[in-house]
Amino acid sequence: IKVEKKDQKVIEKALEKNFNFWDYGGSIGISLDETVTVSDIKDLIDFFGVEWVEPESSGIPPSLVRKSAYLTHPVFNTYHSETEMLRYVHRLESKDLSLNMSMIPLGSCTMKLNAVAEMESVSWPEFSNIHPYAPFDQVSGYLELFKDLESWLSEITGFEGISLQPNAGSQGEYAGMLAIRGYHHSRNESHRNVCLIPTSAHGTNPASAVMVGMKVVGIGCDDHGNIDMGDLRSKVETHSSELAAIMITYPSTHGVFEETIKEVCEIVHLHGGQVYMDGANMNAMVGLCKPKETGADVCHLNLHKTFCIPHGGGGPGMGPIGVASHLIDFLPADPVCP
């Protein structure tokens, strides 16, 4: 919306009415979502001194307006308390195959129980529903939370840089691999596009590597689930000039602590590659050792496994990444608020 008065005065007046407008320098932006009520719209229109006119129609074509009854199934009219609803949902859950009934190929085995008391705070109106682009002077509490979490994760992992932007472990992988790619490009080594991945790796590893434009080369494993060091050396020598990274899960998907982890990192570094550690199994080592101590350059954490946030299933959750100092400049940023 173009305004005749100076933008800043309009924005300041709007703040008095609890409106946040976006300053485009010559015009202001207003975005509305499904949480905005008719009352909010009326207040907004009144702010600009425009007369409210009741809409003549609902905007829904008559042919699409429901004329039949809805929510007629007994399930919608049977359970009238939280306990009854919880038991109903549990009965539905028991019809599916789950971890407490059988072995299933899902990495949720290290997930924590999220108590209702822990989850309740997420729904507090004083805490939830903050707009991602709310002015910094309105979100000092959030900024303190972010700063504290970044500091703690930095201490836990040993990495100098932390990004909380990835919304899931899979997105953490993607962000970490983009950081590695950006690092190589900054050194005029954009030809480095080969990513070594053990055949025991989780499927998201090769998927993330391919998404950032890398070619995946598999590394064999021995009978105990360890990386075959002979095969690693052979592949590293073959792809030395184009080696970008290795993605390694520690401890491995087999549940094995690779005794040669530091040697693996040294070999890859010697040939110009970076080491991406998949921290999905960090629960087994947190508080005992730090990913950076192994020689890794970047590592993501699944907070729903090692810590106790809800499982995001690809988001919204959090899969923060830690990076060594030389990769900090390549962490994800916001294109609107860098």
C-alpha atoms as one frame of an Amber mdcrd trajectory, in Angstrom:
protein
   0.000   0.000   0.000   1.445   3.369  -0.991   1.013   6.062   1.646   1.252
   9.833   1.374   2.766  10.386   4.802   6.218   9.202   5.678   6.235   5.448
   6.113   7.834   5.585   9.527   5.049   7.713  11.007   2.408   5.356   9.651
   4.292   2.389  11.071   4.662   4.083  14.462   0.943   4.922  14.564   0.141
   1.336  13.612   2.226   0.033  16.515   0.016   2.003  18.893  -2.914  -0.034
  17.525  -0.943  -3.302  17.802  -0.382  -3.554  14.041   2.987  -4.486  12.551
   3.392  -3.221   8.980   6.294  -4.085   6.708   8.343  -1.081   5.590   9.174
  -1.318   1.888  10.576   2.212   1.701   7.855   4.071  -0.197   5.049   1.704
   0.601   3.945  -0.588   3.394   3.107  -4.275   3.279   0.266  -5.990   5.121
  -0.131  -9.765   5.155  -3.123 -11.640   6.502  -3.533 -15.315   7.293  -6.276
 -17.611   8.541  -5.889 -16.380  12.123  -7.083 -12.879  11.199 -10.715 -12.269
  12.169 -13.357  -9.999  10.664 -12.928  -7.804  13.725  -9.218  -7.474  12.934
 -10.052  -6.443   9.370 -12.509  -3.836  10.622  -9.877  -2.400  12.968  -7.387
  -2.291  10.109  -9.799  -0.504   7.788 -10.727   1.908  10.551  -7.034   2.678
  11.060  -6.838   3.981   7.494 -10.039   5.989   7.942 -12.038   3.937   5.457
 -15.703   3.112   5.979 -16.479  -0.568   6.513 -18.942  -2.022   4.023 -20.550
  -5.356   4.830 -19.859  -7.874   2.050 -22.914  -8.774  -0.018 -21.904 -12.418
  -0.276 -19.689 -14.870   1.536 -17.513 -15.366  -1.511 -18.516 -19.033  -1.736
 -20.619 -19.927  -4.800 -24.090 -21.162  -3.755 -23.479 -24.439  -5.560 -20.585
 -25.175  -3.202 -22.403 -24.389   0.043 -23.075 -27.540   2.055 -26.759 -28.309
   2.441 -26.444 -31.727   4.046 -25.693 -32.530   7.679 -22.043 -32.835   8.712
 -20.042 -34.538  11.468 -22.759 -37.162  11.702 -20.498 -40.105  12.489 -20.889
 -41.316  16.100 -17.213 -40.676  16.776 -17.878 -36.924  16.626 -20.588 -37.158
  19.260 -19.355 -39.869  21.597 -16.222 -38.628  23.350 -16.778 -35.595  25.550
 -13.671 -35.519  27.721  -9.935 -35.467  27.111  -9.562 -38.883  28.737 -12.232
 -40.468  26.531 -10.683 -38.931  23.429  -7.205 -40.072  24.489  -8.421 -43.650
  24.925 -10.135 -43.549  21.540  -6.953 -42.346  19.850  -4.978 -45.028  21.684
  -7.318 -47.710  20.334  -6.713 -46.387  16.835  -2.968 -46.369  17.486  -3.036
 -50.017  18.593  -4.221 -51.009  15.121  -0.866 -49.953  13.668   2.517 -51.643
  13.975   4.626 -49.686  16.434   7.988 -49.809  18.176   6.547 -51.180  21.412
   5.034 -54.146  19.549   7.651 -55.197  17.037  10.867 -54.309  15.232  10.336
 -51.671  12.564  12.948 -49.890  10.405  12.513 -46.445  11.892  15.111 -44.277
  13.599  12.729 -43.258  16.350  14.172 -45.767  18.792  15.987 -43.032  20.716
  13.041 -40.651  20.933  12.054 -39.354  24.344   8.634 -39.201  25.935   7.264
 -35.678  25.743   5.256 -35.155  28.911   2.120 -33.015  28.711   3.682 -30.662
  31.279   6.590 -30.064  28.882   4.370 -29.541  25.864   1.878 -27.223  27.554
   4.150 -24.191  27.352   4.261 -24.415  23.557   0.575 -23.498  23.434   0.804
 -20.496  25.754  -0.505 -17.375  23.950   2.360 -15.398  25.529   4.817 -17.719
  23.812   3.261 -19.159  20.675   2.133 -17.719  17.341   4.921 -15.172  17.063
   5.362 -13.875  13.523   8.763 -14.830  12.050   9.364 -11.225  10.982   8.225
  -9.516  14.162  10.532  -6.572  15.003  13.496  -7.544  17.150  12.480  -5.150
  19.918   9.278  -7.189  20.346  10.949 -10.590  20.618  13.721 -10.090  23.165
  12.597 -13.215  25.019  12.842 -15.314  21.887  16.283 -13.913  21.089  17.443
 -14.871  24.573  16.113 -18.407  24.083  17.952 -18.694  20.768  21.182 -17.338
  22.213  21.065 -19.720  25.173  20.308 -22.749  22.997  23.061 -21.883  20.523
  25.532 -21.490  23.392  24.567 -24.827  24.946  24.700 -26.716  21.655  28.068
 -25.156  20.881  29.416 -26.387  24.206  27.926 -29.854  23.720  29.237 -30.327
  20.171  32.487 -28.372  20.361  31.636 -26.392  17.227  32.142 -22.636  17.021
  29.079 -21.953  14.874  25.470 -23.087  15.380  22.460 -22.570  13.118  18.948
 -23.174  14.433  17.350 -22.569  11.048  16.905 -26.167   9.778  13.444 -27.438
  10.722  14.347 -31.145  10.799  17.300 -33.502  10.754  16.910 -33.967   7.015
  16.971 -30.197   6.520  20.004 -30.013   8.790  21.783 -32.394   6.445  20.817
 -30.252   3.485  21.977 -27.040   5.186  25.240 -28.649   6.264  25.999 -29.938
   2.786  25.181 -26.515   1.324  27.701 -25.014   3.759  30.348 -27.450   2.545
  29.523 -26.681  -1.076  29.680 -22.944  -0.374  33.078 -23.386   1.274  34.501
 -25.162  -1.770  33.042 -22.567  -4.126  34.648 -19.771  -2.086  38.023 -21.423
  -2.672  37.432 -21.640  -6.430  37.032 -25.407  -6.097  33.498 -25.772  -7.392
  34.675 -28.878  -9.255  34.696 -30.734  -5.944  31.352 -32.504  -6.190  31.921
 -36.098  -5.041  30.442 -37.174  -1.726  31.544 -40.460  -0.165  28.843 -42.266
   1.805  29.126 -45.659   3.565  26.650 -48.255   2.329  25.320 -48.533   5.899
  24.114 -44.919   5.864  20.557 -43.732   6.375  18.777 -42.962   3.118  18.598
 -39.236   3.766  22.386 -38.971   3.449  22.623 -39.693  -0.286  19.377 -37.788
  -0.861  20.820 -34.650   0.760  24.075 -34.959  -1.172  22.241 -35.276  -4.479
  20.007 -32.309  -3.651  23.043 -30.023  -3.351  24.360 -31.245  -6.689  26.915
 -33.805  -5.557  27.668 -37.219  -6.988  27.429 -40.041  -4.462  30.128 -42.697
  -4.296  29.454 -45.589  -1.924  31.995 -46.885   0.586  31.798 -50.544   1.548
  31.512 -51.860   5.108  33.130 -54.899   6.711  31.330 -57.763   8.428  31.094
 -55.783  11.675  29.468 -52.729  10.108  32.640 -50.641  10.156  33.827 -48.624
   7.175  36.103 -50.706   4.963  39.294 -48.646   5.270  40.824 -50.249   2.193
  37.822 -49.288   0.087  37.847 -45.784   1.596  41.497 -45.209   0.694  40.890
 -46.523  -2.818  37.868 -44.270  -3.423  39.608 -41.242  -1.924  42.629 -41.729
  -4.188  40.409 -42.199  -7.231  38.375 -39.040  -6.571  41.026 -36.956  -4.817
  40.796 -33.919  -7.113  36.983 -33.825  -7.011  36.355 -34.973  -3.436  33.927
 -32.641  -1.652  32.938 -34.518   1.483  32.202 -37.715   3.308  28.963 -38.194
   5.232  29.383 -40.513   8.166  26.984 -41.436  10.972  28.671 -41.736  14.364
  27.892 -44.044  16.002  26.818 -45.791  12.826  23.362 -46.940  11.799  24.526
 -50.406  12.860  25.086 -49.052  16.359  28.867 -49.259  15.971  31.361 -46.688
  17.223  33.872 -46.533  14.386  37.246 -46.947  16.088  38.873 -45.481  12.982
  36.722 -42.324  12.951  39.667 -39.944  13.433  41.676 -41.727  10.758  38.722
 -41.494   8.362  38.527 -37.736   8.938  42.278 -37.298   8.475  42.257 -39.205
   5.180  39.379 -37.149   3.787  40.937 -33.860   4.938  44.270 -34.833   3.401
  42.555 -34.993   0.016  40.740 -31.670   0.385  37.362 -32.986   1.495  35.150
 -31.991   4.403  33.591 -34.324   6.972  29.847 -34.236   7.564  28.817 -36.140
  10.680  25.235 -37.331  10.886  24.378 -36.744  14.537  21.211 -38.851  14.551
  22.743 -41.149  17.169  24.285 -38.415  19.300  22.248 -39.746  22.217  24.864
 -42.466  22.655  27.738 -40.015  23.180  26.303 -36.729  24.448  28.173 -35.566
  27.527  30.967 -38.066  26.911  32.633 -36.690  23.795  32.062 -33.978  21.197
  31.595 -34.398  17.433  34.305 -31.868  16.635  36.828 -33.894  18.628  36.510
 -36.689  16.075  37.606 -34.363  13.270  34.176 -33.553  11.824  33.599 -30.164
  10.190  29.814 -30.078  10.460  27.201 -32.087  12.332  23.443 -31.911  12.701
  21.508 -32.892  15.798  18.083 -34.493  15.989  16.660 -32.706  18.999  13.716
 -35.107  19.182  16.179 -37.948  19.752  19.098 -36.620  21.756  17.044 -34.039
  23.615  13.283 -33.856  24.095  11.423 -31.747  21.554   8.449 -33.264  19.693
   9.210 -35.315  16.612   8.755 -32.998  13.631   8.701 -35.667  10.918  10.416
 -33.323   8.461   9.320 -30.208  10.346   8.262 -28.169  12.077  10.823 -29.329
  14.564  14.489 -28.561  14.758  17.614 -30.129  13.287  20.277 -27.546  14.185
  23.748 -27.836  12.740  27.103 -27.083  14.287  30.065 -26.116  12.136  33.762
 -25.479  12.576  34.888 -21.860  12.372  35.834 -21.986   8.679  32.245 -22.865
   7.721  30.430 -20.210   9.775  30.187 -17.817   6.822  28.280 -20.467   4.877
  25.537 -21.155   7.407  21.978 -20.488   6.201  20.741 -16.911   6.444  17.439
 -15.158   5.882  17.107 -13.372   2.516  14.781 -10.765   4.047  16.490 -10.218
   7.413  20.124 -11.331   6.932
